[in-house]
Amino acid sequence: MSRVCSIFSQLLQLFPRLEFQQSVSKHRAERHARGFPCWGQFVAMLFCQLAQAHSLREICGGLAASEGKLVHLGLHGAPPRSTLAYANEHRPWELYQTLFYQLGERCRTEASDRKRKFRFKNKLLSLDASLIKLSLSLYDWASYTRQKGAVKLHLVLDHDGYLPTFAVLTTGKRHEIQVARGMQFGPGTILVFDKGYADYSWWKQLTQEGVFFVTRLRDDARLEIVNRREVKPGSGVLRDDEIVLCGSRNPGAGLCLRRIEFRPEAGADTLVFVTNHTRLAAATIAAIYKDRWEIELFFKSVKQLLKVKTFVGTSENAVLTQIWTALIAMLLLRWLKLRSSYGWSLSNLLALLRQQLLVYRDLWTWLNQPFQGPPPLAAVQLPLDLTTGS
């Protein structure tokens, strides 16, 4: 039987050490290493997320309890709590942002070969933001309101495999549209977002760049109907109108769009969508917006399954380091779920992975057949030495 290292060690192989050290040099992250390399900090913080450790004591104690297996992780020993705390406070969090994008590039290569949900060939992306609430008394640098603190996670989700392609962390006061204006999307991309991004000048900019979008229309929007399209009976589409935004003070005045009224089932609320895509069927536009719910599920999974509600440090650098590590862990979980032939849920996958993290088993065999035990060791017959009579 071929020998393998621990499952945690096999997961860490997705981060090549040479590439990791190049990123460390780029950010000058080991200027004050003092014998504790960035790789040790990364392994400890990823262990915090995957093993569900609640404190520095649990991180360091959990690694120290597996002292004989740490060599497979590239560690000489478990770090002291004070050393890990100092590293989280002073080493640049940008290193973990770089690792997130490097891992995401590898995972999206795998996801691109999967079967697409929609027939059109356009890249489909979701854009949204979510608050991570903090206690203002402990995290005074994250002031959001007079009594609360918060960090805001802005995310772009690729619907091919539902993997994140872009993420940025800002203070809670930073509005979503301010971050969205700085993003670049390729021509032909279909971008779906909610009412929080109702900025008509940005819509006009996207249209000029050849980017399509699907969103909800605000109730106070001023518009003029110029044409009414035919609606297929029984499709749930009530109206499909061609409109033009109007208003002397409207920065998007003159922009031609489609306004679609959709009722998914009898008795349900009527939903109103707006898009600059003129060729897709109205029912497809409604299905695209419904699929936007996947980015909400992503935020829910990060907050419920990973450590982004309680933190092992109070400085801004320590908090951002832990959140970026959580995003790396979520990317790992979604990629494992994508590659597995077993019907995992993310919560079940993380729960069982935590138990098997330092077990010596083949990762992909366990991932596809989690409840099948490893093959038994074959009995070995010792040779008989006749010269000694033994």
N, C-alpha and C positions, 0 to 999 in steps of 0.2 A: 504494500500500500504506500502510495506516495505521501510524503510528509508535507504538511502545510503549516504556516504560522497562524497566529490568532486572526479572527475576523476583523478586529480593529486594525491590525497591521495591514491586512489586505485592503481595507478601505483607505488607509494612508498612502498606499501605492498609487492612488489617483492624483497625488501631489508629488511629482518627481522632485527629488532633493536638489538636483542641479538647477531646475527652474525656480524652486523655492529660494535657494540661496541668491539667485540673480535678483529676485524681487526684494530680498532682504538688503542687498547691496544698493539697489535702486532707491529705497526709502531710508537708507542708512539707519536701519533699525537696531543694529548691534553695536552702536557707538559706546554704550555703557553696559555691555553684556555681563561682565564680572563672572564669567564661568557658566552662565545660564543662557544658552542659545535661544534664538527665536523659535527654532523647531520644538524645543521643549515647552515653550509657552503655548504654541499652537496646538500641540498634542494635548496639553492639560485643558485648554479651553474647549477643544472639540470633545474631549472626554466629559467635560461639564455638561454639554448639551446632550450627547448620546446616552450617557449614564444617568442623567437627571440628577446631578449633584446640586445641592442647594447652597453650598458655602465653600469657601476656600479650604476649610477643614475637610469637607467631604471629597473635594477634588484631590488634594494631596494625600489624604488617607486612603482613598480608593486606589490610587496609583501605587502607593507604598505597600498595600496589601497584596499586590501582584508583582512584587519586586523581581521575581525570577523571569517574568515575561516582558519586562520593560525593554530588554535589549532588542527584541523584535520590533519595538516601536521607535527605535533610534534614540533611546534614553539610557543614561548611565544610572539614573536613580530618580526617585520622586522628588520634586522641588519642595523646599520649605515654603510655608504659607507666606512669610514676609517677602521672599524672593519673587513669588508669583504675583503678589499684590503690587510690588514695586514695578514689575514688568508691565502689568496691565495699566498702571497709571502713567508710565513714561514712554513706552515704546509706541510708535505711531500706529494708529488704527488703520491708516491707509494701506498698510501691508495686507490686512485681512480683506479690504475692498478689492485689492488686486487678485488675491487668491480666489475670491468669489467669481470674478469675471473669467479667470483662467479655467476654473472648474466648469463654469457655465458653458464655455465654448466647447469643451469636450462632450458635455452632456447633450447639447443641442445637435451635435453631429450624429449622435445615436438616435435622437428623437426625430430627425428629418426623414428617416427611413420608415417611420410608422405610418399607418393608414390615416388619412386626413378625414376629419368629420364632415367638412364641406367640400363641394365639388369644384368650386372656383380655385384658381391657382394663386390668388393674391395672398400675401402674408397677412395673417390676422393677429392683431395685438390688442391687449386690454391695458388701459391706463387708469390708475387710481392711487389714492393715498390713504394712510391710516395712522391714527394717533397711538403712541405708546405712552401711557400716562405714568408720571413720576411724582413722588412726594416732593413738594417745593422745599420743605424743611431740610431734606437730605440732598437734594439736587437743585441748589439755588441757581446754577448756571442755565437751567432749562426752564426759565420762567415762561409760563403760557398765559395764565390769568393771574389775578391778584392772590388767589389761594391755591393754584394748581401749577404743576410743571408737566411738560410733555416733550417728546421727540416725535417727529413725523417721518414716516417711511413712505417715500414715493416709489412706485413700482410699475414696470412694464412687463406684462406677462405674454409670452408667446404661446399661442393655442396649439402649436405642434408639440404635443407632449406636456403642455401647461407648465413650462419651465420659465423662470424669470430671466429676462435679457438685460434689464437695466434696473438699478436701484440707487437711491440717494437718500441720505438721512439729513434732515434739517431740524431747526427748532420748530416747536408747535405753531408758532405765529406765522411761519412762511406759508403763503397760500399756494394751493396746488397749481394754479394757472401760471404762477411766476416760474415754477420749475418746468412746466410743460413747454413754455415758450423757448426754453434753451435746448430742447431735445430736437434731434434730427431724425426723420423717417424717410425711407426710400420711396421713390415714386411707385404707385400701385399698391402701397400698403393700405390695409383697411384697419382703422383705429377706432376702437369702441370705448366710450367713457360716459360718465353720468352727468347730471346737471351741474356739478361742481366746476366743470370746465366750460361753462356757457360764456365764452368770450368770442364775440362775433368777429372781431378783427383777427383773432387767431384762427378761426374757422376759414376766413378768407385767405389767410396765409397758407394754410394746409391745402386749400383748393388750388391755389396758384402753383404750389410745389408738386401737384399731382397725387396728393395723399387723400384717400377717401376716409370718411368718418361716419360713425353711427352713434347717435346720442338721443337724449330726451330733450324736448322743447319746453322752454319755460312758459308758464301760463301768461306772463305779461309781454310775450314777444309780439312785436308789430310786424305784420306780414300781409301780403296780397296774393290771392290765389289766381294763377294765370291759366291753369289747365287742370282738368280732372281726368285721371286715367281710369280705365275699366278695371273692375274688381272681380276676381273669380269667386263665385258663390261657394260657401262652405269652407273657405280657406282661413276664416277668422279675420280677414282684412275688411274693415268697414269702409275706409276711404284711402285713396292714394292720389294726393294732389301735388302739382308742381307749384311752388310758391316763390316769391321774391321778398327778401327782407326789406323793410322800408323804415322811414323815420329820418328826420333831418339831422338828429344827433346820434344816429346809429352808425358805429364805425363799420358795420357789415352791410350797410345799405346797398342794394343792388345785387346781393349774392343770391344765386338761383339754387334752390334746394328742393327736396321732396319731403312732404309731410304725410306720415302714414298713421292711421288710426287702426289699432289692432285689439281684438278681444279674444284671448286664448280659448275661452269656453263660455257657454251660456251662463249668465249671471255674474261673470267676473268683471272686474274693473276694466275700463277701456284705457289702453296705453297709447301714448302719442310719441312717435319717433320722428327724427329728422335726419336726413343723410344727403350728401352731395353725390352719391352713386346713382346714376340714372338707369343702369341696365339690369341690376339684380332684381329678382322678384320681390314684391313687398313682403311675402311670407318669409323669404330668406333674410331680409333685413331684420324682421322680428326675431328670427332664430339666432342671428348674430348677437343681438342685444341680450337675449336670454343666456347665451354662452358667456357673457360678461360676468356672470355669477361665479365663474371659476376663480377670478382674482379675489373675490370676497372670501371664498373658501381657502385661498392661500393665506390671506391675513389671519383668518380664524385658526388655521392649523399652526401657524407660527406662534400665535399667542397662547393657544391651549396646550400644545405639545412640547414647546421648547422654552428655554429660560430667558424670557424677555419681560417678565413682570417683577421679578426680584433679581437683584444684581449683587455680584460679589465685590464690587467697588463702587464708590460714589463720585469719582471724578468723571469729567466728560470723556476723557480718553478711554477709561475703563468701561464705561457704559457702551460707547460706540464699538469698542473691540468685542464686547459680548454680543451685541446685536448682529454685527457682521458675521461672527462665528455661528450664530443661530441661523442666519440666512444660508451659510455654507452647509450646515447640517440639514436644513430643509431641502436644499438642492440635492444633497446626497440621497435623502430618503425618497424624493420623487423620482430620481434617476434609478434607484434600486427597484422601486415599484414598477417603473416603466420597463425595465429589462426582465423582470421576473415573469414566469409563466403561472405563478400561483396568484390567486385573487386577494392580494393584500389590501387592507385599509392602512392609511398612514399611522393611525394610532396603534393598531395591532402590530405593525411592522416595527415601530419604535419600541414598544413594550417588550417584544421578544428579542429584538436586537440588543437591548440593554442587558438582558440575561445572558446572551451569547457573545458579548463583546470581546471578552478575553479568552474565549474557548478556541481550541485548535481544531478548526473544521474548515473545509473548503467553502468559501463564501457563496459561490454560485450554486453549488449543490444544495446547501442549506436554504438558500433563497427560493429555489424552485420546489424543494421538498422539505419544508421546515420540520415536519413531524416524523420524519424517517431517521432513525438513529444511524450513526456511522457504522460502517462494516466492521465485524468483529476481527480482532487480531488473530492471525493464523498461529497455531501452536508450533513452536520451534523445537525439534529434537536435538538435544545436545550430543555431540560426538562422544563415543566411548573410547577412552584412552586405555588400551590393553597393557601398556608398559607399566602403568602405575596401579592397575587393578581397579581403577575408579570408573 
